[in-house]
Amino acid sequence: MAYTIQKLKLAKDALTGIAAFVSRETRHGRLIKLITGLVSDKPRDIAWSDLLEDCAADVPEKTFLRYKTESFTYRQMNANANRMAAFLVAAGGGRGKGVGILMRNAPRVLDVFFGSQKAGMYSVMINPELRGDGLAYVINHSDIDFLVADAELLDTLIPVMDALDRIRPDTVFINDVEEEARGIALPDTMGLLSRAYRMPAVRPDIQYDPEDLCLIIYTSGTTGPPKGVVYRYNTTGVTRLRLVGHLFLKPGDVYYTYLSLCHGNALFISTTATMAARAGMALARKFSASRFWDDVRGYNATVFNTIGSIVPILMKQPEKPTDSDNSVRVVFSAACPADMWEPFEKRFGVTLYEGYGAIDGGGKGIMNFGTAPRGSLGKPMASGRVRLVDEKGHDVGPGAAGELLFKVGGGKSRVEYYKNEAASEKKVKDGWLYTGDILRKDKNGYFYFVGRNTESMRKGGENVSAYEVEHVIMKHPAVEDVAVYAVPSEMAEDEIMAAVKLVEGQSVTPAGLQAFLAGQLAKYAVPRYIRFVDDFPKTNTHRIIKRVLEQEGVTGDTWDALKKGAGTSPSS
């Protein structure tokens, strides 16, 4: 009954949102184009810069973005995007050329992002945590002509300059605007981003072609080389995201995000949905567990996103009487541990909605808006267009794990990887998009996330999900974060290893942790190797880069269950 009531409430909100969406599309002269795009296989979409201009026309003095002590209206953001476009064009930019954005969260990231589109260019969001060969790979592979980088990242950029094919010092613009740039010596061979804000706030007279590149976002590369997911001006997904924004956000909302703008979660969901609803957004430079709720309260945030790895970190912070003192009405989550769902809601006084999606997922997704059991992703809107299959491509039944496939058709749903046609073709086969994610569904048709198929291990003749083992390890009160992965075995199968970061001030021995797991995991799924670490190599979406850990393998400080006492364990 509760699910039915929630569905009726959502249906009412959806009708209101759709009416507002249609009204705005009509006012901006795009309704016919939108309808044509929906019924045709020919992609039709708009750029984010077009959406920004719509917002600046509709609600010019509405505050769009807050960051630290800064605040920008839609009109001011649009003017700064025009200045950035003029700056890029004056430097030699223009239609078809690319600009890389190697920056941590700040309003300037969005200025370059929107401005590049007003100049008919494409932008490449580069993870600011990349170093060495990984950084050089993305810069070279993306064929960018210009690079904008934070001053504080010069120590990682300068060492790879000689390895770059197209980027020279005179095509690099250093972001000297941020407070973090103070006191840093800037090379006189590179340009300064601050000069862009002296340009006239007039959009250059440049028109993009719908087939032109608009944006490239690289996958995290946690298990292999990253792939560049392509968004062209006619396949941005902005129209779909605008509709989502109208359905679930209100003009009075303040959407807080601490996730990096170099990834789709913050850029697509938070930023685009905020603009669609003509709401406001609050931006943090990076995630801080200790400051998180103070930020939420300081910005009077009503909405934020979270991911599975963040929920346990927030839950294991010391409890405070002010935990539920906030204005948050809904949290959009991905992979929230099922056993932490209800405690998280009760402790912080929020409502959690769970969803599934990916930047290379062709715009497909599943959502639980309180319309399915806690821990579930919910049900797909069209069940006949979703399958779970085993390694041989056969459909699996209730309770069994299988790879998630979405039915696709025409060019609109095709996933394109930059300069990687083989990967693009492999992603969609026989009209089905292969997500690479393993799910299961119960007898009532509700879906549950299990893990990545690239993170499945073989032990004792059984497939073992790293995600499920990690979930059990995270139940231990002393564990703050964990990564489970395969290492070579003397036998034909894998050995399972767990790298563990402990909560500050708490302790557990490897043997104690293994004993804790023995009562909750099948014997073959209990890690043989346990290693304690101070921190993990992570992407900007807080996903652990397991490839680095796998390369390190069984280190000298690793505890081996078969040797009882080998390796070391922390004392605190």
ROZAKE-959421 format. One line per field, with one value per residue (C-alpha): residue in three letters; residue number from 0; z, x, y. Coordinates in steps of 0.1 Angstrom, whole numbers, always signed. Layout:
BEGIN
res c(ALA;...)
n c(NUM;...)
up c(Z;...)
east c(X;...)
north c(Y;...)
***
This chain:
BEGIN
res c(MET;ALA;TYR;THR;ILE;GLN;LYS;LEU;LYS;LEU;ALA;LYS;ASP;ALA;LEU;THR;GLY;ILE;ALA;ALA;PHE;VAL;SER;ARG;GLU;THR;ARG;HIS;GLY;ARG;LEU;ILE;LYS;LEU;ILE;THR;GLY;LEU;VAL;SER;ASP;LYS;PRO;ARG;ASP;ILE;ALA;TRP;SER;ASP;LEU;LEU;GLU;ASP;CYS;ALA;ALA;ASP;VAL;PRO;GLU;LYS;THR;PHE;LEU;ARG;TYR;LYS;THR;GLU;SER;PHE;THR;TYR;ARG;GLN;MET;ASN;ALA;ASN;ALA;ASN;ARG;MET;ALA;ALA;PHE;LEU;VAL;ALA;ALA;GLY;GLY;GLY;ARG;GLY;LYS;GLY;VAL;GLY;ILE;LEU;MET;ARG;ASN;ALA;PRO;ARG;VAL;LEU;ASP;VAL;PHE;PHE;GLY;SER;GLN;LYS;ALA;GLY;MET;TYR;SER;VAL;MET;ILE;ASN;PRO;GLU;LEU;ARG;GLY;ASP;GLY;LEU;ALA;TYR;VAL;ILE;ASN;HIS;SER;ASP;ILE;ASP;PHE;LEU;VAL;ALA;ASP;ALA;GLU;LEU;LEU;ASP;THR;LEU;ILE;PRO;VAL;MET;ASP;ALA;LEU;ASP;ARG;ILE;ARG;PRO;ASP;THR;VAL;PHE;ILE;ASN;ASP;VAL;GLU;GLU;GLU;ALA;ARG;GLY;ILE;ALA;LEU;PRO;ASP;THR;MET;GLY;LEU;LEU;SER;ARG;ALA;TYR;ARG;MET;PRO;ALA;VAL;ARG;PRO;ASP;ILE;GLN;TYR;ASP;PRO;GLU;ASP;LEU;CYS;LEU;ILE;ILE;TYR;THR;SER;GLY;THR;THR;GLY;PRO;PRO;LYS;GLY;VAL;VAL;TYR;ARG;TYR;ASN;THR;THR;GLY;VAL;THR;ARG;LEU;ARG;LEU;VAL;GLY;HIS;LEU;PHE;LEU;LYS;PRO;GLY;ASP;VAL;TYR;TYR;THR;TYR;LEU;SER;LEU;CYS;HIS;GLY;ASN;ALA;LEU;PHE;ILE;SER;THR;THR;ALA;THR;MET;ALA;ALA;ARG;ALA;GLY;MET;ALA;LEU;ALA;ARG;LYS;PHE;SER;ALA;SER;ARG;PHE;TRP;ASP;ASP;VAL;ARG;GLY;TYR;ASN;ALA;THR;VAL;PHE;ASN;THR;ILE;GLY;SER;ILE;VAL;PRO;ILE;LEU;MET;LYS;GLN;PRO;GLU;LYS;PRO;THR;ASP;SER;ASP;ASN;SER;VAL;ARG;VAL;VAL;PHE;SER;ALA;ALA;CYS;PRO;ALA;ASP;MET;TRP;GLU;PRO;PHE;GLU;LYS;ARG;PHE;GLY;VAL;THR;LEU;TYR;GLU;GLY;TYR;GLY;ALA;ILE;ASP;GLY;GLY;GLY;LYS;GLY;ILE;MET;ASN;PHE;GLY;THR;ALA;PRO;ARG;GLY;SER;LEU;GLY;LYS;PRO;MET;ALA;SER;GLY;ARG;VAL;ARG;LEU;VAL;ASP;GLU;LYS;GLY;HIS;ASP;VAL;GLY;PRO;GLY;ALA;ALA;GLY;GLU;LEU;LEU;PHE;LYS;VAL;GLY;GLY;GLY;LYS;SER;ARG;VAL;GLU;TYR;TYR;LYS;ASN;GLU;ALA;ALA;SER;GLU;LYS;LYS;VAL;LYS;ASP;GLY;TRP;LEU;TYR;THR;GLY;ASP;ILE;LEU;ARG;LYS;ASP;LYS;ASN;GLY;TYR;PHE;TYR;PHE;VAL;GLY;ARG;ASN;THR;GLU;SER;MET;ARG;LYS;GLY;GLY;GLU;ASN;VAL;SER;ALA;TYR;GLU;VAL;GLU;HIS;VAL;ILE;MET;LYS;HIS;PRO;ALA;VAL;GLU;ASP;VAL;ALA;VAL;TYR;ALA;VAL;PRO;SER;GLU;MET;ALA;GLU;ASP;GLU;ILE;MET;ALA;ALA;VAL;LYS;LEU;VAL;GLU;GLY;GLN;SER;VAL;THR;PRO;ALA;GLY;LEU;GLN;ALA;PHE;LEU;ALA;GLY;GLN;LEU;ALA;LYS;TYR;ALA;VAL;PRO;ARG;TYR;ILE;ARG;PHE;VAL;ASP;ASP;PHE;PRO;LYS;THR;ASN;THR;HIS;ARG;ILE;ILE;LYS;ARG;VAL;LEU;GLU;GLN;GLU;GLY;VAL;THR;GLY;ASP;THR;TRP;ASP;ALA;LEU;LYS;LYS;GLY;ALA;GLY;THR;SER;PRO;SER;SER)
n c(0;1;2;3;4;5;6;7;8;9;10;11;12;13;14;15;16;17;18;19;20;21;22;23;24;25;26;27;28;29;30;31;32;33;34;35;36;37;38;39;40;41;42;43;44;45;46;47;48;49;50;51;52;53;54;55;56;57;58;59;60;61;62;63;64;65;66;67;68;69;70;71;72;73;74;75;76;77;78;79;80;81;82;83;84;85;86;87;88;89;90;91;92;93;94;95;96;97;98;99;100;101;102;103;104;105;106;107;108;109;110;111;112;113;114;115;116;117;118;119;120;121;122;123;124;125;126;127;128;129;130;131;132;133;134;135;136;137;138;139;140;141;142;143;144;145;146;147;148;149;150;151;152;153;154;155;156;157;158;159;160;161;162;163;164;165;166;167;168;169;170;171;172;173;174;175;176;177;178;179;180;181;182;183;184;185;186;187;188;189;190;191;192;193;194;195;196;197;198;199;200;201;202;203;204;205;206;207;208;209;210;211;212;213;214;215;216;217;218;219;220;221;222;223;224;225;226;227;228;229;230;231;232;233;234;235;236;237;238;239;240;241;242;243;244;245;246;247;248;249;250;251;252;253;254;255;256;257;258;259;260;261;262;263;264;265;266;267;268;269;270;271;272;273;274;275;276;277;278;279;280;281;282;283;284;285;286;287;288;289;290;291;292;293;294;295;296;297;298;299;300;301;302;303;304;305;306;307;308;309;310;311;312;313;314;315;316;317;318;319;320;321;322;323;324;325;326;327;328;329;330;331;332;333;334;335;336;337;338;339;340;341;342;343;344;345;346;347;348;349;350;351;352;353;354;355;356;357;358;359;360;361;362;363;364;365;366;367;368;369;370;371;372;373;374;375;376;377;378;379;380;381;382;383;384;385;386;387;388;389;390;391;392;393;394;395;396;397;398;399;400;401;402;403;404;405;406;407;408;409;410;411;412;413;414;415;416;417;418;419;420;421;422;423;424;425;426;427;428;429;430;431;432;433;434;435;436;437;438;439;440;441;442;443;444;445;446;447;448;449;450;451;452;453;454;455;456;457;458;459;460;461;462;463;464;465;466;467;468;469;470;471;472;473;474;475;476;477;478;479;480;481;482;483;484;485;486;487;488;489;490;491;492;493;494;495;496;497;498;499;500;501;502;503;504;505;506;507;508;509;510;511;512;513;514;515;516;517;518;519;520;521;522;523;524;525;526;527;528;529;530;531;532;533;534;535;536;537;538;539;540;541;542;543;544;545;546;547;548;549;550;551;552;553;554;555;556;557;558;559;560;561;562;563;564;565;566;567;568;569;570;571)
up c(+0;+9;-25;-43;-23;-32;-69;-69;-53;-78;-107;-95;-92;-126;-143;-127;-139;-174;-177;-167;-191;-221;-212;-212;-244;-261;-249;-262;-295;-291;-286;-322;-324;-292;-304;-337;-319;-297;-325;-349;-348;-358;-326;-317;-286;-273;-256;-220;-230;-247;-215;-196;-220;-215;-177;-180;-201;-177;-143;-148;-112;-96;-78;-97;-80;-46;-38;-6;-3;-39;-54;-91;-107;-140;-158;-143;-152;-187;-190;-177;-202;-230;-218;-217;-252;-265;-247;-263;-297;-293;-284;-316;-305;-325;-340;-338;-315;-280;-246;-216;-181;-155;-125;-91;-84;-87;-107;-132;-143;-154;-171;-193;-199;-210;-228;-249;-263;-271;-291;-310;-293;-273;-237;-220;-183;-169;-134;-114;-95;-125;-126;-149;-178;-169;-172;-204;-219;-215;-228;-259;-266;-265;-292;-273;-286;-253;-217;-186;-154;-118;-105;-77;-103;-120;-100;-118;-152;-158;-154;-184;-207;-228;-233;-248;-285;-292;-260;-257;-229;-250;-253;-215;-194;-157;-134;-112;-99;-70;-35;-37;-64;-40;-35;-64;-89;-124;-156;-178;-208;-200;-202;-173;-170;-151;-184;-197;-173;-189;-222;-233;-222;-258;-273;-304;-337;-340;-346;-339;-362;-345;-353;-338;-306;-275;-246;-237;-203;-196;-176;-142;-155;-122;-138;-171;-194;-194;-224;-236;-237;-265;-264;-296;-297;-309;-283;-251;-232;-220;-230;-210;-181;-183;-180;-150;-134;-139;-124;-92;-84;-74;-81;-44;-41;-34;-49;-30;-47;-34;-63;-89;-120;-141;-137;-149;-115;-106;-141;-155;-126;-102;-126;-155;-133;-113;-144;-157;-126;-124;-89;-72;-67;-40;-49;-26;-38;-26;-2;+35;+59;+89;+71;+51;+72;+81;+44;+39;+67;+57;+21;+34;+9;+2;-21;-26;-42;-26;-36;-18;-6;+10;+31;+54;+58;+69;+91;+109;+118;+155;+162;+170;+183;+152;+128;+118;+119;+81;+54;+31;+18;-5;-12;-46;-39;-59;-44;-8;+14;+22;+59;+62;+42;+71;+98;+74;+69;+106;+119;+94;+90;+52;+26;+3;-33;-50;-86;-112;-142;-159;-182;-208;-202;-232;-209;-194;-157;-129;-99;-66;-55;-23;-45;-38;-8;+8;-8;-42;-73;-80;-112;-148;-163;-192;-180;-216;-224;-196;-192;-169;-186;-177;-193;-223;-229;-214;-193;-156;-132;-99;-73;-98;-107;-143;-164;-169;-205;-219;-252;-275;-310;-335;-332;-302;-278;-292;-269;-286;-273;-287;-313;-301;-325;-313;-278;-292;-312;-283;-260;-280;-296;-314;-301;-265;-245;-222;-190;-175;-142;-124;-108;-95;-92;-66;-73;-73;-100;-79;-90;-67;-75;-71;-86;-118;-141;-143;-105;-103;-90;-93;-61;-51;-84;-76;-89;-61;-63;-49;-42;-20;+0;+4;+17;+44;+55;+58;+84;+108;+130;+127;+89;+71;+36;+17;-17;-25;-56;-71;-69;-86;-70;-71;-84;-115;-98;-80;-45;-28;-12;+9;+14;+44;+58;+95;+112;+130;+166;+161;+156;+145;+138;+104;+122;+140;+108;+91;+120;+117;+80;+85;+100;+72;+40;+23;+31;-5;-4;+27;+17;+21;+22;+43;+41;+61;+43;+54;+22;-12;-47;-58;-87;-82;-78;-47;-65;-55;-84;-79;-109;-87;-58;-82;-96;-61;-54;-21;-4;+26;+50;+38;+62;+48;+64;+53;+72;+103;+115;+83;+75;+100;+116;+128;+165;+162)
east c(+0;+28;+44;+11;+6;+41;+36;+4;+23;+51;+26;+10;+44;+53;+23;+31;+67;+58;+34;+61;+86;+62;+54;+91;+98;+70;+82;+117;+105;+117;+86;+82;+119;+116;+86;+103;+134;+114;+96;+126;+157;+177;+192;+181;+193;+208;+240;+243;+252;+218;+201;+221;+209;+173;+177;+194;+164;+138;+152;+182;+185;+179;+210;+223;+256;+271;+307;+325;+318;+310;+275;+264;+230;+220;+227;+262;+270;+259;+279;+310;+305;+303;+336;+352;+340;+355;+387;+390;+383;+408;+434;+427;+398;+366;+344;+357;+386;+390;+398;+408;+396;+421;+405;+391;+355;+350;+327;+355;+351;+315;+326;+350;+325;+297;+321;+336;+302;+294;+326;+315;+343;+343;+355;+372;+367;+401;+403;+425;+439;+455;+493;+521;+513;+476;+474;+494;+473;+440;+454;+470;+441;+415;+432;+426;+441;+440;+443;+430;+446;+445;+477;+479;+481;+512;+534;+516;+512;+548;+564;+543;+546;+574;+552;+523;+517;+496;+496;+524;+531;+514;+482;+479;+459;+465;+436;+451;+417;+412;+425;+445;+466;+480;+517;+523;+549;+533;+553;+555;+553;+517;+485;+464;+427;+420;+424;+392;+372;+383;+367;+334;+304;+293;+288;+310;+291;+299;+274;+280;+270;+247;+272;+302;+318;+305;+320;+342;+342;+366;+356;+372;+398;+396;+403;+419;+428;+400;+377;+364;+326;+315;+286;+279;+258;+228;+234;+241;+212;+203;+166;+162;+180;+159;+128;+142;+149;+113;+100;+120;+133;+115;+126;+132;+156;+193;+212;+245;+273;+308;+314;+338;+325;+348;+323;+288;+271;+278;+279;+248;+225;+233;+242;+218;+188;+193;+192;+162;+142;+156;+168;+201;+232;+259;+294;+321;+357;+360;+345;+351;+334;+340;+326;+299;+269;+282;+283;+248;+234;+255;+241;+206;+207;+175;+189;+223;+237;+257;+273;+278;+313;+303;+274;+295;+321;+293;+277;+310;+316;+310;+273;+262;+230;+228;+229;+192;+193;+192;+168;+174;+142;+157;+191;+197;+219;+238;+247;+238;+245;+210;+216;+227;+197;+172;+198;+211;+176;+168;+201;+202;+164;+164;+146;+168;+160;+182;+192;+213;+230;+264;+280;+284;+249;+232;+210;+193;+186;+165;+152;+136;+117;+105;+84;+104;+120;+150;+182;+165;+170;+133;+117;+125;+97;+95;+104;+104;+133;+156;+173;+197;+219;+246;+280;+265;+239;+210;+184;+186;+157;+148;+175;+203;+229;+233;+246;+222;+212;+190;+171;+182;+173;+185;+214;+200;+210;+243;+273;+303;+339;+363;+387;+376;+352;+358;+347;+317;+306;+311;+290;+258;+251;+220;+200;+210;+233;+257;+262;+290;+271;+258;+223;+197;+160;+137;+104;+85;+106;+127;+163;+194;+230;+256;+288;+308;+315;+351;+353;+341;+365;+366;+373;+363;+345;+322;+320;+326;+314;+340;+311;+293;+325;+333;+297;+302;+336;+322;+298;+327;+327;+365;+365;+361;+368;+378;+388;+385;+403;+419;+456;+474;+470;+492;+461;+441;+416;+420;+431;+410;+427;+412;+429;+414;+414;+404;+384;+407;+412;+398;+416;+412;+437;+437;+427;+399;+386;+387;+369;+342;+338;+337;+303;+288;+305;+308;+342;+354;+346;+366;+398;+430;+450;+444;+464;+459;+465;+465;+446;+435;+442;+408;+390;+371;+339;+355;+359;+390;+414;+419;+442;+469;+463;+463;+497;+511;+499;+508;+531;+554;+529;+501;+486;+483;+456;+475;+506;+489;+508;+526;+525;+516;+486;+480;+479;+454)
north c(+0;+24;+19;+25;+58;+69;+61;+82;+111;+108;+107;+139;+156;+143;+158;+192;+188;+178;+207;+231;+214;+217;+253;+262;+242;+261;+295;+288;+275;+239;+219;+207;+199;+179;+159;+152;+139;+116;+99;+98;+77;+109;+124;+159;+177;+209;+220;+229;+264;+266;+256;+282;+309;+297;+301;+335;+346;+331;+339;+362;+373;+339;+326;+296;+288;+292;+283;+292;+329;+334;+336;+339;+345;+328;+361;+363;+327;+333;+365;+347;+318;+344;+359;+325;+318;+350;+343;+308;+322;+349;+323;+304;+282;+276;+250;+215;+223;+208;+222;+200;+210;+198;+215;+208;+220;+257;+280;+284;+248;+255;+288;+269;+241;+264;+288;+261;+252;+289;+288;+256;+236;+204;+200;+171;+167;+154;+138;+162;+133;+118;+117;+107;+84;+83;+121;+122;+94;+113;+146;+129;+105;+133;+154;+186;+219;+238;+229;+248;+237;+247;+264;+239;+211;+225;+200;+172;+189;+201;+167;+153;+183;+167;+137;+157;+155;+187;+207;+233;+258;+286;+265;+260;+285;+284;+290;+317;+328;+303;+311;+279;+296;+321;+319;+295;+306;+306;+299;+330;+307;+298;+320;+331;+322;+355;+374;+357;+377;+410;+400;+415;+394;+389;+354;+348;+344;+307;+280;+243;+215;+189;+161;+180;+168;+185;+167;+137;+121;+93;+63;+59;+33;+14;-19;-9;+20;+47;+50;+84;+85;+108;+133;+152;+183;+162;+135;+154;+140;+175;+171;+139;+154;+185;+164;+146;+180;+191;+159;+157;+192;+224;+260;+265;+236;+240;+211;+204;+185;+176;+151;+162;+180;+159;+130;+126;+125;+161;+175;+157;+150;+179;+207;+200;+191;+222;+244;+225;+233;+269;+259;+267;+247;+247;+234;+221;+219;+183;+158;+162;+138;+161;+192;+176;+183;+218;+226;+212;+233;+264;+263;+254;+225;+205;+179;+161;+130;+103;+70;+37;+44;+77;+64;+42;+70;+94;+68;+61;+97;+105;+111;+147;+161;+182;+152;+156;+194;+201;+211;+181;+166;+139;+122;+106;+76;+50;+16;+25;-6;-20;-24;+13;+27;+30;+39;+67;+81;+80;+95;+124;+129;+125;+104;+83;+75;+48;+47;+31;+46;+51;+77;+49;+35;+51;+72;+41;+37;+23;+42;+35;+66;+50;+27;-5;-22;-6;-19;-23;-3;-7;-20;-9;+12;-13;-48;-62;-39;-52;-86;-103;-128;-153;-156;-175;-149;-169;-152;-160;-164;-148;-149;-156;-130;-118;-90;-62;-55;-27;-28;+0;+11;+35;+60;+78;+50;+41;+45;+60;+57;+82;+65;+31;+17;-19;-10;+9;-21;-44;-23;-29;-63;-75;-45;-49;-26;-46;-26;-47;-46;-77;-75;-100;-97;-111;-130;-97;-82;-58;-54;-54;-45;-72;-59;-54;-83;-72;-76;-111;-137;-175;-195;-230;-235;-206;-170;-145;-109;-84;-60;-85;-94;-57;-51;-77;-64;-29;-42;-44;-12;-7;-7;+26;+15;-17;-30;-67;-81;-112;-120;-149;-183;-214;-232;-225;-202;-168;-160;-133;-103;-75;-41;-24;+11;+14;+40;+64;+53;+18;-15;-51;-79;-97;-129;-111;-97;-131;-147;-120;-128;-166;-164;-143;-155;-188;-204;-199;-162;-153;-135;-154;-122;-91;-59;-28;+5;+42;+53;+42;+55;+68;+84;+116;+97;+80;+47;+28;+22;-15;-18;-1;-26;-55;-45;-42;-77;-95;-71;-77;-63;-86;-112;-147;-169;-200;-189;-177;-146;-136;-99;-71;-57;-21;-14;+14)
***
